[in-house]
Amino acid sequence: MKQWLMRLFGGADPAPPEPARSTIPPSTGGTVAPNADHALAPRQVDLAFYRWLTDPVRGDAAPAVEARILAELERLASDPAAAGDLVPRVPAVVPQLLRSLRDDSVSGADLARQIARDAVLVAEVIREANSPLFRTGKPVTTIDGAVMVLGENGLRILLARVAFRPVINMQGGRVLRTVAPRLWLHSDACALAASLLAPDFGADPFEAYLAGLMLDVGLVVAFRILDRLEQSVVPQSDAFCDALLLGARELSAGIATHWELPPFVAGAVVRAGRPGTIPLAEALGRADLLARLRLLVDHGVYTRGEPALAALLAGPAGRVFERIGARDG
């Protein structure tokens, strides 16, 4: 995963990642109460998302069990190489195609021939060209037609999505196997939202998409830790949720650095959602929130029209919220 990511994705933001500083208020030990103005706070969304994500395997755990899980997460955060080894590598055809996309001498026909070598990729490309994001009215049935519809940036985004899907949506023990499909829905929606928001923040859409896909990799490792420790349920206390989400974010940034992704990716991941940060991190933090809200609305945790969501979905955020709802997993 390491060397080709550096060569292919490039990046302009050289700022190295810095340790994340939690802006999460202390745990109240229960459901977070709405603000006085009835608007949802980001932490409320985080807690609701975590409980929806882990609902099929949620359960109570003793403080000692929670501490053991978090200690292992912290250990892996200090050893990104070991953490990176817990997630799979990408198919070989993906880096080959991404290299071709950076070569101006490679034609659309050349790309179509490369894609045609992988039956799974053929299906993905044609499926994407017929998705609501690219649909032109007439069904696309050939690789050549799909390449024309998607364009260079659309292909880059699709290939990144194909590369990361096995990283997020992977087989594992009971916890990871149960949670991974829901986690992939968030990763997919977050990456798309980040790419759509990026121009408003002065960030590159593909860089934002890549950072959005990277955001949840630490959570994959976190849930794998539970399986390795033979924990059949995911603890649900507010304090554990806060610590797990923050630790997983730091772990995602560490793995991005270990894989030698450009520093802008790790920097955006570790800064996402923090005020006064780099443009890519601002776009990523907003995309993460919108993706979580989209899934919570789609699965009945929140209602689209309720007043508490109004402030979070005003203006461009609302338009992005609607567009990521058109995406299937």
Secondary structure, DSSP 8 states (H G I E B T S, - for coil): -HHHHHHHH--S----------------SS-----TT----HHHHHHHHHHHHTGGGB----HHHHHHHHHHHHHHHT-HHHHHTTS----THHHHHHHHHT-TT--HHHHHHHHTT-HHHHHHHHHHHTSTTT--SS---SHHHHHHHHHHHHHHHHHHHHHHHHHHS---SHHHHHHHHHHHHHHHHHHHHHHHHGGGGT--HHHHHHHHHHTTHHHHHHHHHHHHTT--SB---HHHHHHHHHHHHHHHHHHHHHTT--HHHHHHHHHTT-TT--HHHHHHHHHHHHHHHHHHHHTTSS-TT-GGGTGGGSTHHHHHHHHHHT---
